[in-house]
Amino acid sequence: MTEKKVKYNSSAIQKRLIPTYIFLTICSLISVFPLFWMITAATNQTVDVSRGKIWFGSYAVENFLNLLHSTNLWTSFGNSCLYATVQTLLCIFICSLAGYGFELYHDKGKDILFAVLLMAMMIPGVATMIPLFTMMSKLHFLNTVWGFVLPAISTPFMIMMFRQNSRNFPVDIMEAARIDGLSELMIFFRMYMPVMKSTYAAAAVITFMNAWNAYLWPRVVMTDNRAQTMPMLIANLAGGYTIDYGMLMMGVLFCSLPTMFIFFVLQKQFTEGITGAVK
């Protein structure tokens, strides 16, 4: 009787969950549809895209060749890779060092400074763009990787993220390392960084995506076409009198591949880092 009752309850629960599954399936399809349409549009001609064709065509190679011949694709792609990589490495190092110091060596003065940093998150980026451009111009950093990277190598959000996750860092390890004679910097490099690798992965994904997709600041600081990034190239494709939508969507797809690759490779570590997991 007990087994029959358990089976009946399990079957009843599954039947009640059917509407939930249907709703979630519909939401998933709606969420995935723009990505699917982007991929299919990249394989069609402009006429087919304008007519709303949502299935694969046979013009993918032609669209890619047109994109290659009409733009400085590899130059822009290389610039984006360089800028995003340098910004990611510098940002996660500096922000992790700051978060480490704020949490594990905190006092009232650091708490006040951290509150000021959080208040800085309320200031819109547009308000600081003119002063930043003036600084970059006087430092002769226009059209350089440093002009792109320096304003974003330390962000309040990343510092807050590392500080919050540092609360799960076992302090006993630090005390044991000090007894063994390690310096504070060696504790950071040899103890803290390996333990917080999930947080580093999550921060790397967020920072890389933000750097790769950045448009407004590069548009301001990169005045030379040879220094343009992939989002700037895509914007130029969409700004003409006649738009080749097949080539445009091929450019959008090509621009999206690195961020999708980074996310799928670090997906597990990203989830653990966001939830504050420490290993």
Secondary structure, DSSP 8 states (H G I E B T S, - for coil): -HHHHHHHHHHHHHHHHHHHHHHHHHHHHHHHHHHHHHHHHTTS-HHHHHTT--S--S-HHHHHHHHHHHS-HHHHHHHHHHHHHHHHHHHHHHHHHHHHHHHHT--HHHHHHHHHHHHHTTS-GGGGHHHHHHHHHHTT-TTSHHHHHGGGSS-HHHHHHHHHHHTTS-HHHHHHHHHTT--HHHHIIIIIHHHTHHHHHHHHHHHHHHHHH--HHHHHH--SGGG--HHHHHHHHTTSSS--HHHHHHHHHHHHHHHHHHHHHTHHHHHHHHTT---
